[in-house]
Amino acid sequence: MSSQPQSLTDLLADIRTFVRERWHPIEEQVERDDAVPASVVDELRRKGYFGWSIPTEYGGLGLSTEELVTCAFELSQASVALRARVGTNTGIGSEALVADGTPMQKQRYLPRMASGELTGCLALTEPDAGSEASNVQTTAHRVGDHYVLNGRKCYITNAPIADLFTVIARTEAGTRGSAGLSAFIVERGFAGLRTGAPYRKMGQAGSPVSDVYLEDCQVPVANLIGGHEGVGFQTVMKVLNKQRLHLAALCTGPAIRMLELAMGHTQRRQQFGQPVAQFQLLQAMIADSQTEIYAARSMILEAARARDRGEDVALAASMCKYFASEMCGRVADRCVQMFGGAGYVADFSPIERYYRDVRLFRLYEGTSQIHQLNIAKLVLRGSAV
Ligand SMILES: Cc1cc2nc3c(=O)[nH]c(=O)nc-3n(C[C@H](O)[C@H](O)[C@H](O)COP(=O)(O)OP(=O)(O)OC[C@H]3O[C@@H](n4cnc5c(N)ncnc54)[C@H](O)[C@@H]3O)c2cc1C
């Protein structure tokens, strides 16, 4: 039975309670088991959390970008596995369909993604297409009423548990770069799709990531997203422009949580006869962290509102992702420092785990260097700030 909150205020209160009362107590278990318990996934389904950004006509909540990032600030005040489990369906896993799917494709897949029955993922990256994302080598040839896909995708979040894969492949032989790419929805059951074993990673235990192999994979023509060949990269860029704001918000929550943990520790831990929070050198770390969190929140909300007004946010989204992911790394480092030795020892504090978890933010969905280049390119081209 559904237990979905009725308003945004209710939803935010519900997320806050869930994160604190249900998720924080099991973070260590998720780390140990490298899996989110099935009972928690069921609870998230009943709450409707998988459908936040999916339009209401397809069973989701239809949140605006501003509402989505506001919810993401709350959801991500937790270990990253929680948001990775939920946020792929509310982000890169469903967004290509939301942005460019035909009404029939939306009707077929989105309601089941919104309910959490289906888990989605985006399979763009390949061994030779990382930062150079358009260098896709996976091919798709049309044979009758099917496309036949061949290639290997790597580093795909949720691939080991996904039911649906948004796959970017080259439909036009002889093209290079973003021309000639198309986006497909591939179901796990389609012949010729196989996923690899989950990687052993630095952090984010409970969020499985693996290769995806397409070996003469048979995909019905009806699953070409939007029904048009050659526009797959444009679809990906629509996905990423929204996703970068979403991810920036998801980088901000862990910083809030880490600072909260560090506050508690520095007020309890006594040295030289007083709580270490009384020392001004630590207070500078607290002030810098709080200021940077505020700055990230403010710029993300501003950019989200601009997107909701229909403005081009390519530059703002890149700046938000770059700033928020780097900010989170700086806050993580300061928080380890504020914990002292206990920040380095997993037995003594969760900060060691958070520090490892958040390192990924600066790498995926565009490394910091790629965002620097993108920001500079757009500014030099004369985009409004
Ligand atoms: C755990 C994890 C989960 C992921 N999830 C997904 C997913 O769900 N779907 C998906 O499609 N992808 C996913 N990715 C892939 C991720 O987006 C890529 O790893 C990322 O884009 C970087 O590509 P790369 O690893 O090939 O690094 P490379 O491109 O090889 O970069 C190596 C270094 O060179 C720098 N560099 C590269 N080009 C330039 C340049 N022109 N100028 C300056 N510096 C440059 C980079 O910044 C980096 O420091 C995931 C990755 C990881 C690790």
The ligand as an SDF file (V2000), in Angstrom:
LIG
                    3D

 53 58  0  0  0  0  0  0  0  0999 V2000
   32.0140    4.5150   -9.6900 C   0  0  0  0  0  0  0  0  0  0  0  0
   31.7150    5.1430  -11.0130 C   0  0  0  0  0  0  0  0  0  0  0  0
   30.3950    5.2310  -11.4570 C   0  0  0  0  0  0  0  0  0  0  0  0
   30.1110    5.7430  -12.7240 C   0  0  0  0  0  0  0  0  0  0  0  0
   28.8080    5.7280  -13.1960 N   0  0  0  0  0  0  0  0  0  0  0  0
   28.5840    5.9630  -14.5200 C   0  0  0  0  0  0  0  0  0  0  0  0
   27.2880    5.7250  -15.0970 C   0  0  0  0  0  0  0  0  0  0  0  0
   26.3210    5.3710  -14.4060 O   0  0  0  0  0  0  0  0  0  0  0  0
   27.1330    5.8880  -16.4370 N   0  0  0  0  0  0  0  0  0  0  0  0
   28.1610    6.2760  -17.2560 C   0  0  0  0  0  0  0  0  0  0  0  0
   27.9530    6.3680  -18.4670 O   0  0  0  0  0  0  0  0  0  0  0  0
   29.3970    6.5470  -16.7280 N   0  0  0  0  0  0  0  0  0  0  0  0
   29.6390    6.3830  -15.3930 C   0  0  0  0  0  0  0  0  0  0  0  0
   30.8910    6.6060  -14.8520 N   0  0  0  0  0  0  0  0  0  0  0  0
   31.9650    7.0430  -15.7340 C   0  0  0  0  0  0  0  0  0  0  0  0
   32.4750    8.4530  -15.4310 C   0  0  0  0  0  0  0  0  0  0  0  0
   31.5520    9.4070  -15.8800 O   0  0  0  0  0  0  0  0  0  0  0  0
   33.8730    8.5790  -16.0860 C   0  0  0  0  0  0  0  0  0  0  0  0
   34.7490    7.7840  -15.2980 O   0  0  0  0  0  0  0  0  0  0  0  0
   34.3460   10.0110  -16.1370 C   0  0  0  0  0  0  0  0  0  0  0  0
   33.6230   10.7280  -17.1090 O   0  0  0  0  0  0  0  0  0  0  0  0
   35.8360   10.1350  -16.4600 C   0  0  0  0  0  0  0  0  0  0  0  0
   36.2120    9.3580  -17.5570 O   0  0  0  0  0  0  0  0  0  0  0  0
   37.4680    8.3820  -17.4290 P   0  0  0  0  0  0  0  0  0  0  0  0
   37.2970    7.5700  -16.1810 O   0  0  0  0  0  0  0  0  0  0  0  0
   37.6190    7.6520  -18.6990 O   0  0  0  0  0  0  0  0  0  0  0  0
   38.7010    9.3400  -17.1920 O   0  0  0  0  0  0  0  0  0  0  0  0
   39.6490    9.9610  -18.3530 P   0  0  0  0  0  0  0  0  0  0  0  0
   38.8130   10.6170  -19.3950 O   0  0  0  0  0  0  0  0  0  0  0  0
   40.6100    8.9170  -18.7840 O   0  0  0  0  0  0  0  0  0  0  0  0
   40.4170   11.0710  -17.5270 O   0  0  0  0  0  0  0  0  0  0  0  0
   41.6560   10.8590  -16.8370 C   0  0  0  0  0  0  0  0  0  0  0  0
   42.1580   12.2240  -16.3370 C   0  0  0  0  0  0  0  0  0  0  0  0
   42.4330   13.0720  -17.4530 O   0  0  0  0  0  0  0  0  0  0  0  0
   41.7180   14.2890  -17.3230 C   0  0  0  0  0  0  0  0  0  0  0  0
   41.3530   14.7580  -18.6570 N   0  0  0  0  0  0  0  0  0  0  0  0
   40.7460   14.0590  -19.6600 C   0  0  0  0  0  0  0  0  0  0  0  0
   40.5810   14.8430  -20.7270 N   0  0  0  0  0  0  0  0  0  0  0  0
   41.0540   16.0580  -20.4010 C   0  0  0  0  0  0  0  0  0  0  0  0
   41.1720   17.3170  -21.0720 C   0  0  0  0  0  0  0  0  0  0  0  0
   40.7060   17.4870  -22.3100 N   0  0  0  0  0  0  0  0  0  0  0  0
   41.7530   18.3520  -20.4240 N   0  0  0  0  0  0  0  0  0  0  0  0
   42.1990   18.2180  -19.1450 C   0  0  0  0  0  0  0  0  0  0  0  0
   42.1210   17.0580  -18.4580 N   0  0  0  0  0  0  0  0  0  0  0  0
   41.5600   16.0080  -19.0680 C   0  0  0  0  0  0  0  0  0  0  0  0
   40.4910   13.9450  -16.4680 C   0  0  0  0  0  0  0  0  0  0  0  0
   39.9680   15.0780  -15.8200 O   0  0  0  0  0  0  0  0  0  0  0  0
   41.1200   12.9540  -15.4860 C   0  0  0  0  0  0  0  0  0  0  0  0
   41.7580   13.6590  -14.4630 O   0  0  0  0  0  0  0  0  0  0  0  0
   31.1790    6.2020  -13.5430 C   0  0  0  0  0  0  0  0  0  0  0  0
   32.4950    6.1640  -13.0680 C   0  0  0  0  0  0  0  0  0  0  0  0
   32.7720    5.6340  -11.8340 C   0  0  0  0  0  0  0  0  0  0  0  0
   34.2160    5.5670  -11.3820 C   0  0  0  0  0  0  0  0  0  0  0  0
  1  2  1  0
  2  3  1  0
  2 52  2  0
  3  4  2  0
  4  5  1  0
  4 50  1  0
  5  6  2  0
  6  7  1  0
  6 13  1  0
  7  8  2  0
  7  9  1  0
  9 10  1  0
 10 11  2  0
 10 12  1  0
 12 13  2  0
 13 14  1  0
 14 15  1  0
 14 50  1  0
 15 16  1  0
 16 17  1  0
 16 18  1  0
 18 19  1  0
 18 20  1  0
 20 21  1  0
 20 22  1  0
 22 23  1  0
 23 24  1  0
 24 25  2  0
 24 26  1  0
 24 27  1  0
 27 28  1  0
 28 29  2  0
 28 30  1  0
 28 31  1  0
 31 32  1  0
 32 33  1  0
 33 34  1  0
 33 48  1  0
 34 35  1  0
 35 36  1  0
 35 46  1  0
 36 37  1  0
 36 45  1  0
 37 38  2  0
 38 39  1  0
 39 40  1  0
 39 45  2  0
 40 41  1  0
 40 42  2  0
 42 43  1  0
 43 44  2  0
 44 45  1  0
 46 47  1  0
 46 48  1  0
 48 49  1  0
 50 51  2  0
 51 52  1  0
 52 53  1  0
M  END
$$$$
